[in-house]
Amino acid sequence: MKKNHKVAIVACLALSLLLFPVSVLLTAVGLIITGTLAMSVLISESAETVVDKPILFAYLGEDGRSFILKNIGNVDALDIHISLVPSNLEFLNKRIEADTEDKTECGQLIGKNRIIVDYTDETGNRYSKTANLNFKDDCEYDPTKPMIPIFK
């Protein structure tokens, strides 16, 4: 935690304890608010590190002879190795910057293939992703889709 966050939490805790002679209920409310503040600070700090990674997403090009690899993450993807199965096609790409896409021509109709993508980020962490190649309209990434489906 940052120093100013720690100071705010300690101040709320001290204020809650000073309310004890006035009312036990006010002390309990103060402790609940202090706990909520501490949890929100911890969650926001951990969220900063979770989203700092490359997230690659692949879909077929409009002609069916190419595929597009899009980086929807916040960090550049490096040393990208792409394999198309069962076509036995392999491609290498040096870098895809954050929020950009790269179109790769295959020279043949791809059709229903599975794509395997291995890549690293700037710190050297390795990632791997496997997905079916579909057209962009049939993509499985939807930023507005809720994590827990409520309705079908």
ABEGO torsion letter per residue (X at the ends): XBAAAAAAAAAAAAAAAAAAAABAAAAAAAAAAAAAAAAAAAAAAAAAAAABBBBBBBBBBAAGABBBBBBABABBBBGBBBBBOAAGBBBBBABBBBGBBBBBBAGBBAEBBBBBBBBBBAAGBBBBBBBBBBBAAABABBAABBABBABX
